[in-house]
Amino acid sequence: MTILDIVKYPAPVLEQNCEKVTLFDKRLVRLLSNMYDTMLEADGVGLAAPQVGIAKRIAIVDIDDKHGKIELINPEIVEEEGEQVGPEGCLSFPDLYGEVKRSDFVKVRAQNRKGKWYELEARGFLARAIQHEIDHLNGVLFTSKVLRYFEPDELEVEG
């Protein structure tokens, strides 16, 4: 597969409301595969199409849990509850991390690569990652939600 260039802030595409996907074809499948490979190569847990310069409502999340790779096309949050505060970073903001408040639970309705609608429920870190990626599709950056930024020596490396 192809590793795509990750768009860095302040690229205008990052703050744009993305277009709905209406064509479910081989190009979409190729884009999903390339986005997934790009996300893994960059050591991320999520990647949205605007982060590779494409203003479409497409995102991928994989936090390395039982859900595996989650492809979100035209996703919408239909239910959310609870609250969590935790660290977030973003592949479009290298070396920048902050504490962000998110819902602890989300129910999402989205389409798969074939255009079939499905629902997914997520809690904790998975819910956080999904909300972060859906924000990208609405032109909302995590920096607009940061409660406080972390200093470089505050970050613990997980491994």
PyMOL commands that set and color helices and strands:
alter all, ss='L'
color gray80, all
select helices_A, chain A and resi 12-15+26-41+49-52+124-137+142-144+152-154
alter helices_A, ss='H'
color red, helices_A
select strands_A, chain A and resi 46-48+58-61+70-81+84-90+93-102+105-111+117-123+146-149
alter strands_A, ss='S'
color yellow, strands_A
deselect
rebuild
show_as cartoon
